[in-house]
Amino acid sequence: MSDGGRMENLLEPDLSVTIGGIRFANPVIAASGTFGYGREYQGLLDVSRLGGICTKGLTLHPRSGNEGIRLWESPAGILNSIGLENPGVPVFIEKELPALRTLGPVVIANLSGSSVEEYAEGARLLNASSVDMVELNISCPNVKAGGMAFGLDSEAAALVTAPVRRALNGKPLIVKLSPNAPCLADVAASCVKAGADALSLVNTFKAMAIDVEKRKPVFDTISAGLSGPAIKPIALRMVWELREAVKVPLIGMGGIARTEDALEYLMAGAAAVQVGSATFVHPQTMTGIIDGIAAYMKRKGMVKLEELDIRFNG
């Protein structure tokens, strides 16, 4: 017998999860911007074992990214100011997507933009492609509204989500939320009302670093995005709170480096998790987490992934 008097499961537990009608073999997804287009890691881990791969952030037109330093380590995380360097949606579809499709995991295209029109056109092109679903990055600045990120305001978030939903014409839509919003629950609710099938949270926290020898900010952009272990307790709390605010699947992320981290998110109500910064340190982190979740469920006598939710039985 195992914990709580339950019979330990003698069979392999079912780690599969369905989000937006798409079945994932397991809940572990490579986060956008940390896994390239999958092929970059093929010699370092068995990429086919992942539940999904979320592409680098894509924009309608190519972007060269930010000048100057782009990555900076902090004591418990990484600051990044990449600037969405990417070849553009059309080039991605033509040159990167065919190989990505052969890897096996669910393919999620992360879509960014600077205007509603750019987002909608990018979504239209992706809808005609073989990607399984789209993750909408609403942390980008709305150039027509003075540069404020779409994801900071519920009306702005809905303004971009709705036309993307229409352009996708049935292809599942995930909206990736910014933790910098004054009221994340309001933004989440507006995205769901505008057609989001799922929400992923959280994107990076706005932060900065100063080079004390040069006596100036490290990044040309001054501020950058903070990810890694430092943000996990805050991101976890946000997943917990949104579980009560919206009724669509949540994909949790932020500081996941061990099986225990992923389990916390799943217990808080996330349907799946995305792993990012930890992959830079240990490329096998995600496959280790998959094995760890299976071992935990087997030890606890759990059969289905949803049993991990601590509110599953009450």
Summary of the structure (lengths in Angstrom):
residues: 314
radius of gyration: 18.9
end to end distance: 22.3
largest distance: 61.5
contacts: 1127
relative contact order: 0.17
helix: 37%
strand: 21%
